[in-house]
């Protein structure tokens, strides 16, 4: 983090400073365990833990200031605010203003993280890239991501996730992207957003703080995104598998070895093998090509970047045991991403088994959407489906014969191995709160 003074911090968040205004900080942390020399500790009142309790500990660790809602009981510089969370966003907006490098904001219902990794892999061929780590893509995670910017960074790739209206406006106010990317509009957070039209409205809030000469990059294969034709004079750049500005041809699935394709932009042709499964990753690669081209990368640099891509966490992570092939995709799930996972599974060899769990935050149509996913699994030729969780009983119903139901993860783990045979390929996918990593661990 670039050093900034306590005066700058207090002014940015409209806080009241008690201490030396010229004192500088070199990091801002919300986890007391990461506090150290030169750090400012933001004490957040959470549902279970109040960060104010840890102020004495961070002082001992070398923190020079705390951002807090209550006067500390210990002698330390502090900035008092009404809301620490709101204050952090103000500080993050100010800190971002200290950088003139390109900022790429990425959102979408599915594929945000994978697209972020594709874009980062491509841009890393020419630039020193700062990118969102882990799942730090919300109103707390984005400030933490921005505070990680260092003077040597040449481009920032920021993932932005939401669950309701207004959140994207607040995120984009901090990020102020030069390039806004939306991957797709799916069935996510419908309990807050209503329907896909609501999702589109919420996601496109990102454009409100797009730079005046900024760039919008959208997937034309998405029926909702293709309705976006203009935003205050900015015409979107589209990518897709049709006759788009950035398009893909000759798509060849190579099973666990990835997917081959030819990417086009004007007269530029890139023949590439993407080292991960799934046709949807061709779209992610096209998006990265579009961003890379906007930032001056050559075709060779883009190709090297795409071929260096690596999945992160439990996203299409392939695990091979002595007898099974497991596709660990249990980081999260919604109908769109689950269908994409089933498409991938359907192209693989061996008996194809899907272990699917509840998809959360789908609103009033949640059971119909689960039933639809089960029917889709049958349609694409999945041999067996194991449905886990109360909502997923509808998934089993949609699949029909060949489906098994377990009410809980524990019940699934207890029974699953009796269903399996050597040579099976298994997709494991559910919303993160289902804790399906326990099933992956049991099968591994």
Steps between C-alpha positions, in 0.01 A plus 500: 500500500620851422562682829220744585461729800238475772379841388431360152322199647280703732408746224415217259255337742371818671628368831623681810873450550646470847874492449786618282363604158842466330554142614500262200356154461618233256212252526132484594371174647171367632650177636675573830744215437639690200562823691864599529747784478352794311149357474157649559256253649134542405286372787181356352197396702398168348205274570710278727821690572562866584837615366524763774589216739830452319628858521738424791645208307567700184673771703739237634560381144608848386186653350528878496132588477152350523186587308216451744145586604583526873777674690774244575579418863870501417741775393524497120434731205144446386251625245144488621218447251131413509552185291834330446370319191381822339825672594707229334321562172578870519867429569513245216352752257764754598783247482392385155517867386875496566549263202483587131540142377219322308234341721290212365175430685347155452155378593243245385282225636740223403869491422618821669795335669603286201477801269702705747769231494498481118532878470775511763693219331488684170591844638785350704684439172560876477407663831547465876142402590313547827187286520227401741603209718269231632139616528579862594244640257235658726467829690766394748714295264535767231650758741743237630593420139558866419717547810727229357603724210870585499694762308649238268161378374419593141142374469226392742244226435218528752219246541170646618221285643157607620176361636270805489427832335733789583799285589660522156464879509693508827764260370552685172523831687810355668648328196411754228587254223660598172366174353173344618448131430176304548519127428130404507162553665380187677265376770681641803378680813145500369361535852633859485510574128174337392586368155775514237391847394561607859841332491581694181401830661708425809810393308494794258511739794875454448484740206403794723862551605666384180756753377354739242727358229468148640428167332212257549561133411200263496419143395274506197398136554298618801150603395474770768842656443447530127218746573758748633570715196634823644581668830536879481664475161720199580429212261572159650759267353348153464662157505334168426464198277305684229611772262634723777793739525682232696385155394595135532497225239618139467419417863630152579453345843797291613357356819717546804773654280296813441343653194642616168367790296583779259445855626447786257504879519509670162789340314662373821478123541610309810499120505504399864448204731337620820628285790163450670176323415172643380379691195410793724872559552529590132288805583725580796802479269333730246432752773865491604603545138275807474646655816854415394449657158360817659816525711741448212602135528612311189340180374801299624474654848127424514557140390773447763277646767200283412709186493647584844154519662450308824173437685479625858340327796213259450421603144525221245787358704581151373589232755604154384496214748596139428147429379311829454522835324346777710409845369505717812279796412343551841595864554154619400202416282199644323292358212719655230834381640362158591372443147842602368661246733259231380585586138867447581435173683289368213798519262729286718563126488390237749181492698403863567364578844383837633486567874295819521393697805273788580538821301422786736342845459279411203179656629145378459574273202782312675335158484412536132859605424640199686257270316608657171866427575415135574314469170794662319741247650287220357474678165879529452557135586622496859489136614426553869403793718542525876300793640583636846305747714135595548470703178678234296224248548343690210822446299464126550135521392602681182757233415266210569624141480867471591489775763578449868413742776679576827358757739841602637868499405565251780240262358655535153850424629368198687338352188679635192774241462251217460379667179843546342704282266863515382532734203217733604529874435323706766394866503459641852313832504283703739477840663796563728293489818424132432863417588536254214877507549431231761366274225806568285724413794308177565529394136867592476 
